[in-house]
Amino acid sequence: MDSRTRRMYAAIMWGSLAVIIVTSAYGIGESLFGSKEPVGEYLVNVYWPFPPYFAQPVTYFSVSCVALFYSGMRLWEEKVSKWPKWLLSFLQLVGFVVAFSAAYEVMYNFMLWGATYTIACTGSVGACNPDVLSSNYPYAWNLLFATRAFAALFVVSGYSVYYLRKLAGSGMV
C-alpha cells in the first residue's frame, strides 16, 4: 500500500474514532445525567447539522464503526497476515458467531419494531413516529438505535470472517 493510501485510511480511522467517542460520550452523558430515557434515545432524537433534514447521531455512530473497522483492518493487513493460523481460525469462528448473533438481533428488532409500530399506530389519527419506539425488557432500548448498532456489528463481524479467510490465502484456515 502506498503512503497516500495509508494516510487516507489513517485519516478515516482517526476521524471515525473521534465521531464514535463524541457520539458515545454524548449519548452516555445524556442518559446518565438527562431524563433517564431508554438507551440510545438521545442519539435518535437529534438531527445534525440541519434539523430535521439530515442524519441522526446514531447514523454517524454506525457508519463510523464500519469505517473505523475497515480502515483499521486495511492498515493492519500486513501485521495480521503474520499471526498464527490457529489464531486466525479462532477469530474467524468468533466473527462467525458474532455475525450470527447480530443478524438475529437485527431480525428480532425489526419484528419487534413492526409489531410495536402497528400497535402504536392502530387508531391513531396523526402520523406515527417509529423513531421513538423502545423495547422495555429487560432494559429500555430505543429500537432504531439498537437496530443500527447491531447492523453495524453484523457488517463488521461478517467482513472480519471474509477478511481473515482472504488473509489465510487458500481459505483453508
DRENLUMLUM-128795 format. One record per residue (C-alpha): residue number from 1; z, y, x; residue in one letter. Coordinates in nm, 4 decimals, padded with zeros to 6 digits. Each point is the difference from the previous one (the first is absolute). Layout:
<NUM, <Z, Y, X>, "a">
...
***
This chain:
<1, <00.0000, 00.0000, 00.0000>, "m">
<2, <-00.0961, 00.3352, 00.1445>, "d">
<3, <00.2472, 00.2868, 00.0425>, "s">
<4, <-00.1331, 00.2073, -00.2936>, "r">
<5, <00.0409, -00.2919, -00.2390>, "t">
<6, <00.3490, -00.0655, 00.1377>, "r">
<7, <00.0964, 00.3644, -00.0548>, "r">
<8, <-00.1366, -00.0117, -00.3545>, "m">
<9, <00.2035, -00.3116, -00.0857>, "y">
<10, <00.3077, 00.1489, 00.1678>, "a">
<11, <-00.0334, 00.3215, -00.2017>, "a">
<12, <-00.0403, -00.1975, -00.3239>, "i">
<13, <00.2955, -00.2197, 00.0893>, "m">
<14, <00.2344, 00.2901, 00.0802>, "w">
<15, <-00.1203, 00.2071, -00.2966>, "g">
<16, <00.0523, -00.2951, -00.2333>, "s">
<17, <00.3460, -00.0634, 00.1427>, "l">
<18, <00.0897, 00.3664, -00.0583>, "a">
<19, <-00.1184, -00.0205, -00.3635>, "v">
<20, <00.2015, -00.3199, -00.0551>, "i">
<21, <00.3157, 00.1547, 00.1476>, "i">
<22, <-00.0346, 00.3227, -00.1990>, "v">
<23, <-00.0734, -00.1714, -00.3341>, "t">
<24, <00.2746, -00.2587, 00.0555>, "s">
<25, <00.2551, 00.2673, 00.0905>, "a">
<26, <-00.1025, 00.2036, -00.3040>, "y">
<27, <00.0202, -00.2973, -00.2372>, "g">
<28, <00.3298, -00.1314, 00.1391>, "i">
<29, <00.1527, 00.3474, 00.0120>, "g">
<30, <-00.0971, 00.0769, -00.3580>, "e">
<31, <00.1260, -00.3399, -00.1216>, "s">
<32, <00.3335, 00.0254, 00.1791>, "l">
<33, <00.0722, 00.3656, -00.0624>, "f">
<34, <-00.2134, 00.0657, -00.3081>, "g">
<35, <00.0484, -00.1260, -00.3517>, "s">
<36, <00.0164, -00.3727, 00.0941>, "k">
<37, <-00.3368, -00.0783, -00.1595>, "e">
<38, <-00.1710, -00.3358, 00.0651>, "p">
<39, <-00.1109, -00.0813, 00.3540>, "v">
<40, <-00.3332, 00.1673, 00.0688>, "g">
<41, <00.0139, 00.2310, -00.3026>, "e">
<42, <-00.0063, 00.3143, 00.2138>, "y">
<43, <-00.3010, -00.1284, 00.1922>, "l">
<44, <-00.1916, -00.0348, -00.3276>, "v">
<45, <00.1002, 00.3152, -00.1900>, "n">
<46, <-00.1327, 00.2448, 00.2583>, "v">
<47, <-00.3628, 00.0911, 00.0660>, "y">
<48, <-00.0930, 00.1640, 00.3258>, "w">
<49, <-00.1640, 00.2317, 00.1061>, "p">
<50, <-00.1619, 00.1074, -00.3307>, "f">
<51, <00.2122, -00.1158, -00.2930>, "p">
<52, <-00.0927, -00.1836, -00.2191>, "p">
<53, <-00.3438, -00.0689, 00.1433>, "y">
<54, <00.0589, -00.1667, 00.3323>, "f">
<55, <00.1959, -00.2917, 00.1410>, "a">
<56, <00.3599, -00.1029, -00.0407>, "q">
<57, <00.2248, -00.0622, 00.3025>, "p">
<58, <-00.0061, -00.3735, -00.0776>, "v">
<59, <-00.3765, 00.0068, 00.0533>, "t">
<60, <00.0396, 00.1671, 00.3377>, "y">
<61, <00.2732, -00.2521, 00.0856>, "f">
<62, <-00.2039, -00.3111, -00.0866>, "s">
<63, <-00.3194, 00.1239, 00.1681>, "v">
<64, <00.1979, 00.0999, 00.3089>, "s">
<65, <00.1603, -00.3455, 00.0211>, "c">
<66, <-00.3421, -00.1659, 00.0052>, "v">
<67, <-00.1435, 00.2554, 00.2469>, "a">
<68, <00.3031, -00.0308, 00.2303>, "l">
<69, <-00.0214, -00.3773, 00.0059>, "f">
<70, <-00.3748, -00.0130, 00.0596>, "y">
<71, <-00.0072, 00.2642, 00.2724>, "s">
<72, <00.3083, -00.1477, 00.1670>, "g">
<73, <-00.1536, -00.3462, 00.0036>, "m">
<74, <-00.3213, 00.1357, 00.1497>, "r">
<75, <00.1958, 00.1772, 00.2746>, "l">
<76, <00.2046, -00.3133, 00.0786>, "w">
<77, <-00.2924, -00.2423, -00.0242>, "e">
<78, <-00.0125, -00.0872, 00.3704>, "e">
<79, <00.3779, -00.0505, 00.0277>, "k">
<80, <00.0249, -00.2095, -00.3160>, "v">
<81, <-00.2867, -00.2246, 00.1116>, "s">
<82, <00.2135, -00.1043, 00.2988>, "k">
<83, <00.2898, -00.1210, -00.2133>, "w">
<84, <00.0623, -00.3764, -00.0050>, "p">
<85, <-00.1992, -00.2052, -00.2525>, "k">
<86, <00.3173, -00.1295, -00.1690>, "w">
<87, <00.1127, 00.3594, -00.0669>, "l">
<88, <-00.3397, 00.0969, -00.1417>, "l">
<89, <00.0113, -00.3096, -00.2241>, "s">
<90, <00.3502, 00.0819, -00.1184>, "f">
<91, <-00.0970, 00.3613, -00.0753>, "l">
<92, <-00.3039, -00.1212, -00.1954>, "q">
<93, <00.2269, -00.2171, -00.2125>, "l">
<94, <00.2406, 00.2888, -00.0598>, "v">
<95, <-00.2918, 00.2298, -00.0855>, "g">
<96, <-00.1398, -00.2533, -00.2455>, "f">
<97, <00.3371, -00.0444, -00.1743>, "v">
<98, <00.0532, 00.3765, -00.0197>, "v">
<99, <-00.3549, 00.0486, -00.1348>, "a">
<100, <00.0660, -00.2599, -00.2714>, "f">
<101, <00.3321, 00.1625, -00.0935>, "s">
<102, <-00.1522, 00.3487, -00.0082>, "a">
<103, <-00.2939, -00.1187, -00.2137>, "a">
<104, <00.2459, -00.1609, -00.2417>, "y">
<105, <00.1998, 00.3238, -00.0215>, "e">
<106, <-00.3134, 00.2070, -00.0673>, "v">
<107, <-00.1093, -00.2366, -00.2785>, "m">
<108, <00.3538, -00.0080, -00.1438>, "y">
<109, <00.0228, 00.3805, 00.0106>, "n">
<110, <-00.3355, 00.0375, -00.1793>, "f">
<111, <00.1126, -00.2464, -00.2679>, "m">
<112, <00.3333, 00.1765, -00.0420>, "l">
<113, <-00.1683, 00.3399, 00.0118>, "w">
<114, <-00.2507, -00.0958, -00.2706>, "g">
<115, <00.2656, -00.1463, -00.2275>, "a">
<116, <00.2349, 00.2951, 00.0471>, "t">
<117, <-00.2833, 00.2476, -00.0519>, "y">
<118, <-00.1057, -00.1744, -00.3213>, "t">
<119, <00.3537, 00.0112, -00.1371>, "i">
<120, <00.0545, 00.3615, 00.1086>, "a">
<121, <-00.3250, 00.1180, -00.1568>, "c">
<122, <00.0152, -00.1947, -00.3259>, "t">
<123, <00.0278, 00.2526, -00.2784>, "g">
<124, <00.0005, 00.2956, 00.2354>, "s">
<125, <-00.1998, 00.3031, -00.1054>, "v">
<126, <-00.0408, 00.1673, 00.3409>, "g">
<127, <-00.1477, -00.1320, 00.3208>, "a">
<128, <00.2094, -00.2613, 00.1784>, "c">
<129, <00.0711, 00.0422, 00.3708>, "n">
<130, <-00.0088, -00.3301, 00.1935>, "p">
<131, <00.1411, 00.1703, 00.3116>, "d">
<132, <00.3502, 00.0279, -00.1451>, "v">
<133, <00.0475, -00.3678, -00.0902>, "l">
<134, <00.2694, -00.1912, 00.1882>, "s">
<135, <00.1301, -00.3509, 00.0381>, "s">
<136, <00.3763, 00.0026, -00.0492>, "n">
<137, <00.0883, -00.3483, 00.1216>, "y">
<138, <00.1872, -00.0484, 00.2303>, "p">
<139, <-00.0485, 00.3559, 00.1307>, "y">
<140, <-00.2093, 00.2766, -00.1505>, "a">
<141, <-00.3410, 00.0228, 00.1715>, "w">
<142, <-00.2872, 00.2232, -00.1015>, "n">
<143, <-00.2895, -00.2374, -00.0700>, "l">
<144, <-00.2699, 00.2243, 00.1496>, "l">
<145, <00.1986, 00.0302, 00.3225>, "f">
<146, <00.0709, -00.3751, 00.0181>, "a">
<147, <-00.3611, -00.0958, -00.0712>, "t">
<148, <-00.1449, 00.2325, 00.2646>, "r">
<149, <00.2592, -00.1035, 00.2589>, "a">
<150, <-00.0618, -00.3720, -00.0584>, "f">
<151, <-00.3783, 00.0522, -00.0050>, "a">
<152, <00.0264, 00.1618, 00.3450>, "a">
<153, <00.2198, -00.2885, 00.1161>, "l">
<154, <-00.2590, -00.2484, -00.1286>, "f">
<155, <-00.2809, 00.1726, 00.1911>, "v">
<156, <00.2073, 00.0234, 00.3188>, "v">
<157, <00.1147, -00.3621, -00.0068>, "s">
<158, <-00.3395, -00.1336, -00.1076>, "g">
<159, <-00.1722, 00.1892, 00.2785>, "y">
<160, <00.2583, -00.1202, 00.2512>, "s">
<161, <-00.0919, -00.3616, -00.0785>, "v">
<162, <-00.3693, 00.0772, 00.0509>, "y">
<163, <00.0724, 00.2038, 00.3129>, "y">
<164, <00.2149, -00.2682, 00.1630>, "l">
<165, <-00.2603, -00.2673, -00.0711>, "r">
<166, <-00.2705, 00.2209, 00.1477>, "k">
<167, <00.2061, 00.0573, 00.3133>, "l">
<168, <00.0486, -00.3705, 00.0404>, "a">
<169, <-00.3750, -00.0266, 00.0605>, "g">
<170, <-00.1017, -00.3301, -00.1522>, "s">
<171, <00.2263, 00.0394, -00.3012>, "g">
<172, <00.1803, -00.3188, 00.0917>, "m">
<173, <00.3409, 00.1562, 00.0612>, "v">
***
